[in-house]
């Protein structure tokens, strides 16, 4: 046990020297020898970039600059700490609520101040044990190999350990990520059979949402909120369910309540800003974006689109000069980001057009077009296309907007959230483009292509299938489903007829495309595993 | 606006005081553990430690009740393994108890699970142990079991027990602190425990506390019933 503590390296982050010394003293008394210290978030990040720590003890309050949650976010987001590292958030009574609003990045453990040496020893001991227990699962998760993760997890669950509930929750979460909805439902129902547990009920709602049973999902989220008005995640999901049903005003109301309860979530503020501005509530939008920009100042999640949103809503509130000032800040805040110039140009086109500066607006617009063309060489992001389409629409460039939207639908024919956004944009900007009909037609066309591809493969006509799907993939390079299906067709051919390096490269290109579009697409793991198999087999075969 | 300002002042003052208490606590720890220190009466240092911990749990209780009154308290009910949880609670108070020559232990079924807000319940148990320390002769014991569809967590001691005025009176639990219950056991503690217990609900069942004498040990027995 003592060895567990002494072999590991520790980082203590606190803005008070006395507190750092006290924690260091406790660690030394536990036999720890490798301890580094950081006075603030910035120092902590630099230290984590230079060295891998096994245990990070971080106070939530770190004075000006990043707070503990933002340190955690950056450490996890930029993989500065491994899955086997332990991050402990040290909280005070007055930070309890702030910390609990955090949804996406949770520490391994919270520790309330003041704590004794004995408590820290017990807590660390348990965390080491738990991490060691989950090593295999975590490694599989890192490799996005969900089947292996679930297999390892099932072995653990079969032993009915003390942390069974925690393991079941993890299993349900992995099943949801891997889109194994039926398996997830079984686990969640099993948990709910014993007791009404909010996280499990929330999972059921998320599954219904994924199965497009929007009204049922909405009922579940609304019920959860009724039982516990402080369950922040339930508001986020309720807003999603409402948005999916085009109930935009209701979704905005839901987000407003959530933001009032837990104002520190950047993403939530931005979602509210987006929703309010497309509902024409520009005052609310401005407040939300303003908060988002301020919260993101020291965050790894900071993004030019937050500034763009703030500038546009200021302009909509007739504060054009302030809006242009915000646009000016984009380049300063994101000196190394390619997207920055694009967002700055498209936003400034809009503001200038509001100001009546036609020439200025046109110049900015063509600058935005050039930036977008450059960006497209590196990545095909639907959010860039949507930003450009939105700008076109508001500047009255109906045809250009329609063309981009049509392309966006083709690239995202099965991405409900983006399709809703497109429909919403057409309504809000009163575009003549009939998005809903276009969506139906494009979906029908794609389903036909896919079915034809499947039929050809079944008949063994691999080359014809590959030709059909590859052509579609070139036509819609941003469509993940088509790219993956083209990749799968080639893999199936190689399974039957042997692999060639040319075909392997083609598959890899499709996989890379999907990965750059959505690194977390659940379908990737399987394709990558099969590709790896073929590639190594090809090598051993000579 | 007035309320908000006061809440900010209160929160940040308590935050500061608690930071100081934390430092005092860890310095005391070093002072007592370090064999190079020769204290004329080591028991004095232990009593200091004991009082600092009590002051700390009082502050937590005050702030929690304040938030509760202003509807700012968020309850986060999670699944907890009782053996692990009680082990931590015991560990947190162990050094003070040892110094006071009290044996603090816990026992329960290793697979026993319960749903509650771990931080809030930890607060209740810390302060209950703090009180039991003043009355126990040699032993304080924590245990947990499932009874009548409730999770029951007990803090027992081998002292002379609760005065008759207290046992039974809390069933049904009081909604407000009572003046007539003036005794050594602080009312704040019992009021706090009651309110925290009531925040735990499952279906139509609500949490409660109960005081009795002579359960496993012969002295006072504080019971937390959680649905």
Interface residues (C-beta under 8 A of the other chain):
Chain A: X16 X18 X19 X22 X25 X26 X29 X61 X92 X93 X94 X96 X97 X100 X110 X112 X113 X114 X115 X116 X117 X118 X119 X121 X122 X123 X126 X160 X162 X163 X164 X165 X166 X195 X196 X197 X198 X228 X230
Chain B: X11 X12 X14 X15 X18 X19 X21 X22 X23 X25 X26 X27 X29 X30 X33 X56 X59 X60 X63 X64 X72 X74 X75 X76 X77 X79 X81 X83 X84 X87 X88 X91 X92 X93 X94 X95 X110 X111 X113 X115 X119 X122 X202 X203
